[in-house]
Amino acid sequence: MSTRYRTQAINDDGGTGISRVPAGLEVAVSNPLSADADLTRSNPEQLLALAWATCLNATAQAIVKGAHRTAVRVEVELQDSLSRDGYEFAVTAFVSAEGKDADAVAALAEAAHQRCPVSRLLAGSETAWVRTEPWAGADVA
């Protein structure tokens, strides 16, 4: 196996401070559970949602080869873990495709989920799902 790309991210502030890519992106973060959470800052839930939405939709676009528009919306919930101490993420990706019926969108969602590297990272998780939804335009709320 050959490495196609490598990066790293560093956080030495914890849940409030800065997460950064050396010589690159810096993201101000805040713990959403904190009483004084700064909601203008990002958090791991949002970053996970962005990563999966971007990866899964890029994969869907590679599959359809630009023949039509696709969109992915990801919801992330932070929940109390029932099986171990602490919290866990529950993540759901919603895939849609312009002008495609439910069966075609379901087939695309499954194919993209099988190929997407973030989906592969989440494979086997009991708290990650891929669903479909009707096309609502590029500005899915």
DSSP file (Angstrom, degrees, kcal/mol; ACC not computed):
  #  RESIDUE AA STRUCTURE BP1 BP2  ACC     N-H-->O    O-->H-N    N-H-->O    O-->H-N    TCO  KAPPA ALPHA  PHI   PSI    X-CA   Y-CA   Z-CA
    1    1 A M              0   0    0      0, 0.0     2,-0.4     0, 0.0     0, 0.0   0.000 360.0 360.0 360.0 132.7    0.0    0.0    0.0
    2    2 A S        -     0   0    0      2,-0.0     2,-0.4     0, 0.0     0, 0.0  -0.847 360.0-118.3-107.6 144.1    1.4    3.4   -0.9
    3    3 A T        -     0   0    0     -2,-0.4     3,-0.1     1,-0.2     0, 0.0  -0.664  25.2-176.3 -79.4 126.7    0.6    6.6    0.9
    4    4 A R        -     0   0    0     -2,-0.4     2,-0.3     1,-0.4    -1,-0.2   0.753  69.5  -4.1 -91.9 -30.0   -1.2    9.1   -1.4
    5    5 A Y        -     0   0    0      2,-0.0    -1,-0.4     0, 0.0     2,-0.4  -0.975  60.3-166.3-162.0 147.6   -1.3   12.0    1.1
    6    6 A R        +     0   0    0     -2,-0.3     2,-0.3    -3,-0.1    -3,-0.0  -0.999  14.8 157.3-141.5 141.8   -0.4   12.6    4.7
    7    7 A T        -     0   0    0     -2,-0.4     2,-0.3     2,-0.0    -2,-0.0  -0.893  19.2-150.0-146.2 177.3   -1.3   15.4    7.1
    8    8 A Q        -     0   0    0     -2,-0.3     2,-0.4    14,-0.1    -2,-0.0  -0.985   1.0-153.5-149.4 158.3   -1.5   15.9   10.8
    9    9 A A        -     0   0    0     -2,-0.3     2,-0.4    12,-0.2    12,-0.2  -0.972  10.5-156.3-131.9 149.1   -3.4   18.0   13.3
   10   10 A I  E     +A   20   0A   0     10,-3.2    10,-2.8    -2,-0.4     2,-0.4  -0.984  13.8 175.8-130.4 135.5   -2.4   19.2   16.7
   11   11 A N  E     +A   19   0A   0     -2,-0.4     8,-0.2     8,-0.2     4,-0.0  -0.952  12.8 158.5-135.1 117.9   -4.4   20.2   19.7
   12   12 A D  S    S+     0   0    0      6,-0.6     7,-0.1    -2,-0.4    -1,-0.1   0.147  70.8  65.3-120.9  17.6   -2.6   21.1   22.9
   13   13 A D  S >  S-     0   0    0      5,-0.4     3,-0.7     1,-0.3     2,-0.2   0.509  90.7-140.1-111.6 -10.2   -5.4   23.2   24.4
   14   14 A G  T 3   -     0   0    0      1,-0.2    -1,-0.3     4,-0.1    15,-0.1  -0.606  65.5 -17.5  82.7-146.4   -8.1   20.5   24.9
   15   15 A G  T 3  S+     0   0    0     -2,-0.2     2,-0.4     1,-0.1    -1,-0.2   0.588 133.9  48.6 -76.7 -10.8  -11.7   21.3   24.2
   16   16 A T  S <  S+     0   0    0     -3,-0.7     2,-0.3    14,-0.2    14,-0.2  -0.984  98.2  38.4-132.5 122.1  -11.2   25.1   24.3
   17   17 A G  E    S- B   0  29A   0     12,-2.1    12,-2.6    -2,-0.4     2,-0.4  -0.975  96.2 -27.5 147.9-131.3   -8.5   26.8   22.4
   18   18 A I  E     - B   0  28A   0     -2,-0.3    -6,-0.6    10,-0.2     2,-0.4  -0.983  35.8-166.2-129.2 132.9   -7.0   26.1   19.0
   19   19 A S  E     +AB  11  27A   0      8,-2.7     8,-3.4    -2,-0.4     2,-0.3  -0.945  29.4 179.4-108.2 140.1   -6.7   23.0   16.9
   20   20 A R  E     -AB  10  26A   0    -10,-2.8   -10,-3.2    -2,-0.4     6,-0.2  -0.974  38.1-136.0-147.2 155.5   -4.3   23.4   14.0
   21   21 A V    >   -     0   0    0      4,-3.0     3,-2.1    -2,-0.3   -12,-0.2  -0.954  52.3-101.7-102.2 124.2   -2.6   21.9   11.0
   22   22 A P  T 3  S-     0   0    0      0, 0.0     3,-0.2     0, 0.0   -14,-0.1  -0.212 104.3  -0.3 -52.1 131.5    1.1   22.8   11.1
   23   23 A A  T 3  S+     0   0    0      1,-0.2     2,-0.2     2,-0.0     3,-0.1   0.790 134.8  53.7  58.1  31.4    1.7   25.7    8.6
   24   24 A G  S <  S+     0   0    0     -3,-2.1    -1,-0.2     1,-0.3     0, 0.0  -0.514  90.0  14.3-154.2-138.1   -2.0   25.6    7.7
   25   25 A L        -     0   0    0     -2,-0.2    -4,-3.0    -3,-0.2     2,-0.4  -0.193  48.0-165.9 -58.7 136.9   -5.5   25.8    9.0
   26   26 A E  E     -B   20   0A   0     -6,-0.2     2,-0.5    -3,-0.1    -6,-0.2  -0.999   4.4-167.0-124.2 130.2   -6.2   26.9   12.6
   27   27 A V  E     -B   19   0A   0     -8,-3.4    -8,-2.7    -2,-0.4     2,-0.4  -0.968  16.8-138.5-121.9 121.5   -9.6   26.3   14.1
   28   28 A A  E     -B   18   0A   0     -2,-0.5    14,-2.7   -10,-0.2     2,-0.3  -0.651  30.7-164.6 -74.4 127.6  -10.8   27.9   17.3
   29   29 A V  E     -Bc  17  42A   0    -12,-2.6   -12,-2.1    -2,-0.4     2,-0.3  -0.847  16.1-177.1-120.2 153.5  -12.6   25.3   19.3
   30   30 A S        -     0   0    0     12,-2.5   -14,-0.2    -2,-0.3     7,-0.1  -0.991  34.7-110.7-146.7 141.2  -14.9   25.4   22.3
   31   31 A N    >   -     0   0    0     -2,-0.3     3,-1.5     1,-0.2    12,-0.1  -0.615  22.4-152.3 -73.2 116.3  -16.6   22.6   24.3
   32   32 A P  T 3  S+     0   0    0      0, 0.0    -1,-0.2     0, 0.0     5,-0.1   0.683  93.7  57.0 -67.0 -15.0  -20.3   22.7   23.4
   33   33 A L  T 3  S+     0   0    0      3,-0.1     2,-0.1    -3,-0.0    -2,-0.1   0.577  83.0 107.1 -89.1 -10.2  -21.1   21.2   26.9
   34   34 A S  S X  S-     0   0    0     -3,-1.5     3,-1.7     1,-0.1    -4,-0.0  -0.421  75.6-129.9 -70.4 141.8  -19.3   24.0   28.8
   35   35 A A  T 3  S+     0   0    0      1,-0.3    -1,-0.1    -2,-0.1    -2,-0.0   0.814 111.6  40.5 -60.6 -30.3  -21.6   26.5   30.5
   36   36 A D  T 3  S+     0   0    0     -5,-0.1    -1,-0.3     2,-0.1    -2,-0.1  -0.083  85.1 161.6-109.1  33.4  -19.6   29.3   28.9
   37   37 A A    <   -     0   0    0     -3,-1.7     2,-1.0    -5,-0.1    -7,-0.1  -0.265  39.1-134.9 -57.2 135.8  -19.2   27.6   25.5
   38   38 A D    >   -     0   0    0      1,-0.1     3,-2.0     4,-0.1    -1,-0.1  -0.830  16.4-166.4 -93.1 101.2  -18.4   30.1   22.7
   39   39 A L  T 3  S+     0   0    0     -2,-1.0    -1,-0.1     1,-0.3    -2,-0.1   0.520  81.7  69.8 -72.5  -4.3  -20.8   29.0   20.0
   40   40 A T  T 3  S+     0   0    0      2,-0.1    -1,-0.3   -11,-0.0     2,-0.2   0.608  91.8  75.4 -82.8 -12.1  -18.8   31.0   17.4
   41   41 A R  S <  S-     0   0    0     -3,-2.0   -12,-0.2     1,-0.1     2,-0.1  -0.569  86.3-114.8 -94.1 162.1  -16.0   28.5   17.7
   42   42 A S  B     -c   29   0A   0    -14,-2.7   -12,-2.5    -2,-0.2    -1,-0.1  -0.285  25.3-159.4 -87.9 176.3  -16.1   25.0   16.3
   43   43 A N     >  -     0   0    0    -14,-0.2     4,-2.3   -12,-0.1     3,-0.3  -0.941  37.2 -94.5-149.6 168.5  -16.1   21.6   18.1
   44   44 A P  H  > S+     0   0    0      0, 0.0     4,-2.6     0, 0.0     5,-0.2   0.834 121.0  58.3 -58.6 -33.3  -15.3   18.0   17.3
   45   45 A E  H  > S+     0   0    0      2,-0.2     4,-2.2     1,-0.2     5,-0.1   0.934 109.6  43.2 -62.1 -45.8  -18.9   17.2   16.4
   46   46 A Q  H  > S+     0   0    0     -3,-0.3     4,-2.7     2,-0.2    -1,-0.2   0.903 113.5  51.4 -66.0 -41.4  -18.9   19.9   13.7
   47   47 A L  H  X S+     0   0    0     -4,-2.3     4,-2.4     2,-0.2    -2,-0.2   0.888 110.5  48.6 -66.0 -38.5  -15.5   18.9   12.4
   48   48 A L  H  X S+     0   0    0     -4,-2.6     4,-2.6    -5,-0.2     5,-0.3   0.925 111.6  50.3 -64.2 -44.1  -16.6   15.2   12.2
   49   49 A A  H  X S+     0   0    0     -4,-2.2     4,-2.5    -5,-0.2     5,-0.2   0.917 112.3  47.2 -60.7 -43.8  -19.7   16.3   10.3
   50   50 A L  H  X S+     0   0    0     -4,-2.7     4,-2.4     2,-0.2     5,-0.3   0.920 112.0  50.0 -63.1 -44.2  -17.7   18.4    7.9
   51   51 A A  H  X S+     0   0    0     -4,-2.4     4,-2.4    -5,-0.2     5,-0.2   0.935 115.8  40.6 -62.4 -47.1  -15.2   15.7    7.3
   52   52 A W  H  X S+     0   0    0     -4,-2.6     4,-3.0     2,-0.2     5,-0.3   0.911 114.8  51.1 -71.4 -40.9  -17.8   13.0    6.5
   53   53 A A  H  X S+     0   0    0     -4,-2.5     4,-2.0    -5,-0.3     5,-0.2   0.921 114.6  44.6 -60.7 -43.3  -20.1   15.2    4.5
   54   54 A T  H  X S+     0   0    0     -4,-2.4     4,-2.3    -5,-0.2    -2,-0.2   0.942 117.5  43.0 -65.9 -48.7  -17.1   16.3    2.4
   55   55 A C  H  X S+     0   0    0     -4,-2.4     4,-2.1    -5,-0.3    -2,-0.2   0.925 115.8  47.1 -65.4 -46.0  -15.7   12.9    1.9
   56   56 A L  H  X S+     0   0    0     -4,-3.0     4,-2.3    -5,-0.2    -1,-0.2   0.896 115.3  45.2 -67.3 -39.6  -19.0   11.1    1.2
   57   57 A N  H  X S+     0   0    0     -4,-2.0     4,-2.7    -5,-0.3    -1,-0.2   0.884 110.9  52.9 -73.3 -36.0  -20.2   13.7   -1.3
   58   58 A A  H  X S+     0   0    0     -4,-2.3     4,-1.9    -5,-0.2    -2,-0.2   0.893 111.3  48.2 -61.8 -37.7  -16.8   13.8   -3.1
   59   59 A T  H  X S+     0   0    0     -4,-2.1     4,-1.9     2,-0.2    -2,-0.2   0.916 110.3  50.4 -68.0 -43.6  -17.1   10.0   -3.4
   60   60 A A  H  X S+     0   0    0     -4,-2.3     4,-2.4     1,-0.2     5,-0.2   0.915 110.4  50.6 -59.8 -42.6  -20.7   10.3   -4.7
   61   61 A Q  H  X>S+     0   0    0     -4,-2.7     5,-1.1     1,-0.2     4,-1.1   0.877 107.7  52.8 -64.3 -36.9  -19.6   12.8   -7.2
   62   62 A A  H  <5S+     0   0    0     -4,-1.9    -1,-0.2     1,-0.2    -2,-0.2   0.880 110.3  49.2 -64.2 -36.5  -16.7   10.6   -8.4
   63   63 A I  H  <5S+     0   0    0     -4,-1.9    -2,-0.2     1,-0.2    -1,-0.2   0.924 116.1  39.9 -69.3 -45.1  -19.3    7.8   -8.9
   64   64 A V  H ><5S-     0   0    0     -4,-2.4     3,-2.1    -5,-0.1    -1,-0.2   0.546  99.8-138.5 -83.9  -5.6  -21.7    9.8  -10.9
   65   65 A K  T 3<5 -     0   0    0     -4,-1.1    -3,-0.2     1,-0.3    -4,-0.1   0.840  64.9 -59.3  52.4  38.6  -18.9   11.6  -12.7
   66   66 A G  T 3 <S+     0   0    0     -5,-1.1    -1,-0.3     2,-0.2    -4,-0.1   0.600 100.6 132.9  72.6  10.7  -20.6   14.9  -12.5
   67   67 A A  S <  S-     0   0    0     -3,-2.1     2,-0.3    -6,-0.2    -2,-0.1   0.786  79.6  -5.4 -67.5 -26.5  -23.7   13.7  -14.4
   68   68 A H  S    S-     0   0    0     -7,-0.1    -2,-0.2    -4,-0.0     2,-0.2  -0.972  85.9 -84.9-157.8 167.5  -25.9   15.3  -11.8
   69   69 A R        -     0   0    0     -2,-0.3    29,-2.5    -3,-0.1     2,-0.3  -0.494  38.4-173.7 -81.4 147.3  -25.7   17.1   -8.5
   70   70 A T  E     -D   97   0B   0     27,-0.2     2,-0.3    -2,-0.2    27,-0.2  -0.907   3.6-164.9-130.8 161.0  -25.5   15.3   -5.2
   71   71 A A  E     -D   96   0B   0     25,-2.2    25,-2.3    -2,-0.3     2,-0.4  -0.994   5.5-160.2-146.2 147.6  -25.6   16.5   -1.6
   72   72 A V  E     -D   95   0B   0     -2,-0.3     2,-0.4    23,-0.2    23,-0.2  -0.998   4.7-171.2-130.5 130.1  -24.7   15.0    1.8
   73   73 A R  E     -D   94   0B   0     21,-2.3    21,-3.3    -2,-0.4     2,-0.5  -0.979   9.3-162.3-117.4 129.3  -25.9   16.3    5.1
   74   74 A V  E     -D   93   0B   0     -2,-0.4     2,-0.4    19,-0.2    19,-0.2  -0.955   4.8-163.5-119.3 131.1  -24.4   14.8    8.3
   75   75 A E  E     -D   92   0B   0     17,-2.7    17,-2.4    -2,-0.5     2,-0.4  -0.931   7.3-168.0-108.9 134.4  -25.9   15.1   11.7
   76   76 A V  E     -D   91   0B   0     -2,-0.4     2,-0.4    15,-0.2    15,-0.2  -0.987   2.3-171.6-124.5 129.2  -23.7   14.4   14.8
   77   77 A E  E     -D   90   0B   0     13,-2.6    13,-2.5    -2,-0.4     2,-0.6  -0.950  17.4-142.8-117.0 140.5  -25.1   13.9   18.3
   78   78 A L  E     +D   89   0B   0     -2,-0.4     2,-0.3    11,-0.2    11,-0.2  -0.915  33.8 176.4 -98.8 120.0  -23.0   13.6   21.4
   79   79 A Q  E     -D   88   0B   0      9,-3.1     9,-2.4    -2,-0.6     2,-0.3  -0.851  37.9 -99.3-124.8 156.7  -24.6   11.1   23.7
   80   80 A D  E     -D   87   0B   0     -2,-0.3     2,-0.3     7,-0.2     7,-0.3  -0.594  48.1-116.6 -67.8 133.3  -24.0    9.4   27.0
   81   81 A S        -     0   0    0      5,-2.6     5,-0.1    -2,-0.3    -1,-0.1  -0.566  21.7-163.7 -75.3 135.0  -22.5    6.0   26.3
   82   82 A L  S    S+     0   0    0     -2,-0.3    -1,-0.1     1,-0.1     3,-0.1   0.677  87.7  43.0 -87.9 -19.5  -24.6    3.1   27.5
   83   83 A S  S    S+     0   0    0      1,-0.1     2,-0.3     2,-0.1    -1,-0.1   0.552 121.6  10.8-108.1  -8.9  -21.8    0.6   27.3
   84   84 A R  S    S-     0   0    0      2,-0.2    -3,-0.1     0, 0.0    -1,-0.1  -0.958  90.7 -68.1-157.4 172.1  -18.8    2.4   28.7
   85   85 A D  S    S+     0   0    0     -2,-0.3     2,-0.2    -5,-0.1    -3,-0.1  -0.316  92.3  10.1 -65.8 148.2  -17.8    5.5   30.6
   86   86 A G  S    S-     0   0    0     -5,-0.1    -5,-2.6    -4,-0.0     2,-0.2  -0.502  94.7 -41.1  92.6-153.0  -18.1    8.9   28.9
   87   87 A Y  E     -D   80   0B   0     -7,-0.3     2,-0.3    -2,-0.2    -7,-0.2  -0.608  39.8-163.5-113.9 169.1  -19.7   10.0   25.7
   88   88 A E  E     -D   79   0B   0     -9,-2.4    -9,-3.1    -2,-0.2     2,-0.3  -0.984  22.8-114.0-149.7 156.3  -20.0    8.7   22.1
   89   89 A F  E     -D   78   0B   0     -2,-0.3     2,-0.5   -11,-0.2   -11,-0.2  -0.705  15.9-161.3 -88.7 141.3  -21.0   10.2   18.8
   90   90 A A  E     -D   77   0B   0    -13,-2.5   -13,-2.6    -2,-0.3     2,-0.4  -0.991  21.5-174.7-116.3 117.9  -24.1    9.1   16.9
   91   91 A V  E     -De  76 128B   0     36,-3.0    38,-2.3    -2,-0.5     2,-0.4  -0.937  14.4-176.5-123.7 136.4  -23.7   10.1   13.3
   92   92 A T  E     -De  75 129B   0    -17,-2.4   -17,-2.7    -2,-0.4     2,-0.5  -0.995   9.9-157.7-131.6 127.0  -26.1    9.9   10.4
   93   93 A A  E     -De  74 130B   0     36,-2.7    38,-3.3    -2,-0.4     2,-0.5  -0.887   6.5-157.1-102.1 134.0  -25.3   10.9    6.8
   94   94 A F  E     -De  73 131B   0    -21,-3.3   -21,-2.3    -2,-0.5     2,-0.4  -0.957   9.2-163.1-113.6 118.0  -28.1   11.8    4.5
   95   95 A V  E     +De  72 132B   0     36,-2.5    38,-2.0    -2,-0.5     2,-0.3  -0.827  12.0 172.9-103.8 137.2  -27.4   11.4    0.8
   96   96 A S  E     -D   71   0B   0    -25,-2.3   -25,-2.2    -2,-0.4     2,-0.4  -0.963  13.1-161.0-138.5 158.1  -29.6   13.0   -1.9
   97   97 A A  E >   -D   70   0B   0     36,-0.3     3,-1.5    -2,-0.3    38,-0.4  -0.992  27.8-111.0-143.8 132.2  -29.3   13.3   -5.7
   98   98 A E  T 3  S-     0   0    0    -29,-2.5     3,-0.1    -2,-0.4   -29,-0.0  -0.401  97.4  -0.3 -65.4 128.0  -31.0   15.7   -8.0
   99   99 A G  T 3  S+     0   0    0      1,-0.2     2,-0.4    -2,-0.2    -1,-0.3   0.622 100.9 123.6  73.9  13.9  -33.5   14.1  -10.3
  100  100 A K    <   -     0   0    0     -3,-1.5    35,-0.3     1,-0.0    -1,-0.2  -0.855  57.9-124.2-111.4 144.6  -33.0   10.5   -9.0
  101  101 A D     >  -     0   0    0     -2,-0.4     4,-2.3    -3,-0.1     5,-0.2  -0.280  37.0 -95.5 -78.2 171.6  -35.7    8.2   -7.6
  102  102 A A  H  > S+     0   0    0      1,-0.2     4,-2.4     2,-0.2     5,-0.2   0.859 123.2  51.3 -58.2 -40.8  -35.4    6.6   -4.2
  103  103 A D  H  > S+     0   0    0      2,-0.2     4,-2.2     1,-0.2    -1,-0.2   0.904 110.7  48.3 -65.6 -40.8  -33.9    3.4   -5.5
  104  104 A A  H  > S+     0   0    0      2,-0.2     4,-2.2     1,-0.2    -2,-0.2   0.893 112.8  48.1 -66.6 -39.6  -31.2    5.2   -7.5
  105  105 A V  H  X S+     0   0    0     -4,-2.3     4,-3.0     2,-0.2    -2,-0.2   0.896 110.4  52.1 -67.6 -39.6  -30.3    7.4   -4.5
  106  106 A A  H  X S+     0   0    0     -4,-2.4     4,-2.2    -5,-0.2    -2,-0.2   0.908 110.6  47.7 -62.7 -41.6  -30.1    4.3   -2.2
  107  107 A A  H  X S+     0   0    0     -4,-2.2     4,-2.3     2,-0.2    -2,-0.2   0.905 113.8  47.5 -65.6 -41.4  -27.7    2.5   -4.6
  108  108 A L  H  X S+     0   0    0     -4,-2.2     4,-2.9     2,-0.2     5,-0.3   0.926 110.9  51.3 -64.5 -44.9  -25.6    5.6   -4.9
  109  109 A A  H  X S+     0   0    0     -4,-3.0     4,-2.4     1,-0.2    -2,-0.2   0.913 112.1  46.5 -59.7 -43.7  -25.5    6.1   -1.1
  110  110 A E  H  X S+     0   0    0     -4,-2.2     4,-1.9     2,-0.2    -1,-0.2   0.921 113.5  48.1 -65.6 -43.9  -24.4    2.5   -0.6
  111  111 A A  H  X S+     0   0    0     -4,-2.3     4,-1.2     2,-0.2    -2,-0.2   0.920 114.3  46.1 -63.4 -43.4  -21.7    2.7   -3.3
  112  112 A A  H  X S+     0   0    0     -4,-2.9     4,-2.6     1,-0.2     3,-0.3   0.902 110.8  53.0 -66.2 -40.3  -20.4    5.9   -1.9
  113  113 A H  H  < S+     0   0    0     -4,-2.4    -1,-0.2    -5,-0.3    -2,-0.2   0.855 107.5  52.0 -63.5 -35.3  -20.4    4.6    1.6
  114  114 A Q  H  < S+     0   0    0     -4,-1.9    -1,-0.2     1,-0.2    -2,-0.2   0.798 119.3  35.2 -70.3 -28.3  -18.4    1.5    0.6
  115  115 A R  H  < S+     0   0    0     -4,-1.2    -2,-0.2    -3,-0.3    -1,-0.2   0.729  89.4 102.6 -99.0 -26.1  -15.7    3.7   -1.1
  116  116 A C     X  -     0   0    0     -4,-2.6     4,-2.3    -5,-0.1     5,-0.2  -0.407  64.2-143.8 -66.2 126.5  -15.5    6.8    1.1
  117  117 A P  H  > S+     0   0    0      0, 0.0     4,-1.8     0, 0.0    -1,-0.1   0.853 101.2  50.6 -60.5 -35.4  -12.4    6.7    3.4
  118  118 A V  H  > S+     0   0    0      2,-0.2     4,-1.8     1,-0.2     5,-0.2   0.917 109.6  51.1 -69.1 -40.4  -14.3    8.3    6.3
  119  119 A S  H  > S+     0   0    0      1,-0.2     4,-0.8     2,-0.2    -1,-0.2   0.911 109.0  51.6 -58.9 -41.8  -17.1    5.8    5.9
  120  120 A R  H >< S+     0   0    0     -4,-2.3     3,-0.5     1,-0.2    -1,-0.2   0.874 106.7  53.4 -63.4 -36.3  -14.5    3.0    6.1
  121  121 A L  H 3< S+     0   0    0     -4,-1.8    -1,-0.2     1,-0.2    -2,-0.2   0.863 113.0  43.8 -64.0 -35.4  -13.1    4.5    9.2
  122  122 A L  H >< S+     0   0    0     -4,-1.8     3,-2.2    -5,-0.1    -1,-0.2   0.521  86.0 129.1 -86.5  -6.6  -16.6    4.4   10.7
  123  123 A A  T << S+     0   0    0     -4,-0.8     3,-0.1    -3,-0.5    -3,-0.1  -0.182  72.4  20.5 -54.7 136.8  -17.4    0.9    9.4
  124  124 A G  T 3  S+     0   0    0      1,-0.3    -1,-0.3     4,-0.1     2,-0.2   0.330  88.9 137.8  86.8  -8.1  -18.6   -1.5   12.1
  125  125 A S    X   -     0   0    0     -3,-2.2     3,-0.7     1,-0.1    -1,-0.3  -0.487  49.6-149.8 -71.0 139.0  -19.7    1.3   14.4
  126  126 A E  T 3  S+     0   0    0      1,-0.2    -1,-0.1    -2,-0.2    -3,-0.1   0.451  95.7  53.1 -84.2  -0.8  -23.1    0.8   16.0
  127  127 A T  T 3  S+     0   0    0     -5,-0.2   -36,-3.0   -38,-0.0     2,-0.4   0.021  91.0  83.6-125.1  27.5  -23.6    4.5   16.1
  128  128 A A  E <   +e   91   0B   0     -3,-0.7     2,-0.3   -38,-0.2   -36,-0.2  -0.997  50.8 170.6-133.5 131.6  -23.1    5.5   12.4
  129  129 A W  E     -e   92   0B   0    -38,-2.3   -36,-2.7    -2,-0.4     2,-0.4  -0.960  24.9-146.9-138.8 153.3  -25.7    5.3    9.7
  130  130 A V  E     +e   93   0B   0     -2,-0.3     2,-0.3   -38,-0.2   -36,-0.2  -0.993  27.3 169.2-119.1 129.2  -26.2    6.3    6.1
  131  131 A R  E     -e   94   0B   0    -38,-3.3   -36,-2.5    -2,-0.4     2,-0.3  -0.762  25.3-126.2-126.7 172.2  -29.7    7.2    5.0
  132  132 A T  E     -e   95   0B   0     -2,-0.3   -36,-0.2   -38,-0.2   -26,-0.0  -0.841  21.7-177.4-117.5 161.3  -31.2    8.8    1.9
  133  133 A E        -     0   0    0    -38,-2.0   -36,-0.3    -2,-0.3     3,-0.1  -0.982  36.5 -86.2-151.1 157.6  -33.5   11.8    1.6
  134  134 A P        -     0   0    0      0, 0.0     2,-0.2     0, 0.0   -36,-0.1  -0.287  57.0 -90.4 -63.1 150.6  -35.3   13.5   -1.3
  135  135 A W        +     0   0    0    -38,-0.4     3,-0.1   -35,-0.3   -36,-0.0  -0.426  44.8 173.9 -62.3 129.7  -33.3   16.2   -3.2
  136  136 A A        -     0   0    0      1,-0.5     3,-0.3    -2,-0.2    -1,-0.1   0.125  51.5 -96.1-122.7  17.7  -33.8   19.6   -1.5
  137  137 A G        -     0   0    0      1,-0.2    -1,-0.5   -68,-0.1     3,-0.3  -0.215  53.2 -61.8  88.7 174.3  -31.4   21.6   -3.6
  138  138 A A  S    S+     0   0    0      1,-0.2     2,-0.8    -3,-0.1    -1,-0.2   0.679 125.3  69.1 -71.5 -16.9  -27.8   22.5   -2.8
  139  139 A D        +     0   0    0     -3,-0.3    -1,-0.2   -68,-0.0     2,-0.2  -0.433  69.1 173.1-100.9  59.4  -28.9   24.5    0.3
  140  140 A V              0   0    0     -2,-0.8    -3,-0.1    -3,-0.3   -68,-0.0  -0.474 360.0 360.0 -68.1 132.6  -30.0   21.5    2.4
  141  141 A A              0   0    0     -2,-0.2    -1,-0.1    -5,-0.1    -2,-0.0   0.468 360.0 360.0 -88.2 360.0  -30.9   22.8    5.9
